[in-house]
Amino acid sequence: MTPKQSLNPAFLKLKTTRSDIDNQESEEFHKNLVANFLWETYYLVKSFYIVEI
């Protein structure tokens, strides 16, 4: 199956311009979202449970 065959026909009818593609957020922006999520999930939460005995 080719990529064109796997796409919904409605997507093929959408007209996009180069400026639409360039105006989207950069890869760096998305990378920072994921990094912040992982940091808050795995490191920030653990710091709340550290208790001295």
C-alpha positions as CSV (number, residue, x, y, z in Angstrom):
1,M,0.0,0.0,0.0
2,T,1.4,3.4,-1.0
3,P,1.2,6.5,1.3
4,K,-1.3,8.0,-1.1
5,Q,-3.5,4.9,-0.9
6,S,-3.4,4.9,2.9
7,L,-4.5,8.5,3.2
8,N,-8.1,9.4,3.6
9,P,-9.4,11.1,0.4
10,A,-10.5,14.2,2.4
11,F,-6.8,14.8,3.3
12,L,-5.8,14.8,-0.3
13,K,-8.3,17.5,-1.1
14,L,-6.8,20.0,1.4
15,K,-4.6,22.7,-0.1
16,T,-1.5,23.5,1.8
17,T,1.0,26.2,1.1
18,R,4.7,26.5,2.1
19,S,3.8,29.2,4.6
20,D,1.4,26.9,6.4
21,I,4.2,24.4,6.9
22,D,6.8,27.0,8.0
23,N,4.4,28.7,10.5
24,Q,4.0,25.6,12.6
25,E,5.9,25.2,15.9
26,S,9.4,23.9,15.5
27,E,10.8,20.5,16.4
28,E,12.6,22.1,19.3
29,F,9.3,23.3,20.8
30,H,7.8,19.8,20.7
31,K,11.0,18.3,22.1
32,N,10.8,20.7,25.1
33,L,7.1,19.7,25.7
34,V,8.1,16.1,25.9
35,A,11.1,16.8,28.1
36,N,9.1,18.8,30.5
37,F,6.4,16.2,30.7
38,L,8.9,13.4,31.5
39,W,10.8,15.5,34.0
40,E,7.6,16.4,35.9
41,T,6.3,12.8,35.7
42,Y,9.4,11.0,36.9
43,Y,11.5,13.5,38.9
44,L,9.2,16.1,40.4
45,V,6.7,13.6,41.8
46,K,9.4,11.5,43.4
47,S,10.7,14.5,45.3
48,F,7.4,14.9,47.2
49,Y,7.8,11.4,48.6
50,I,11.3,11.7,50.0
51,V,10.9,11.8,53.8
52,E,13.6,11.6,56.4
53,I,13.0,8.9,59.1
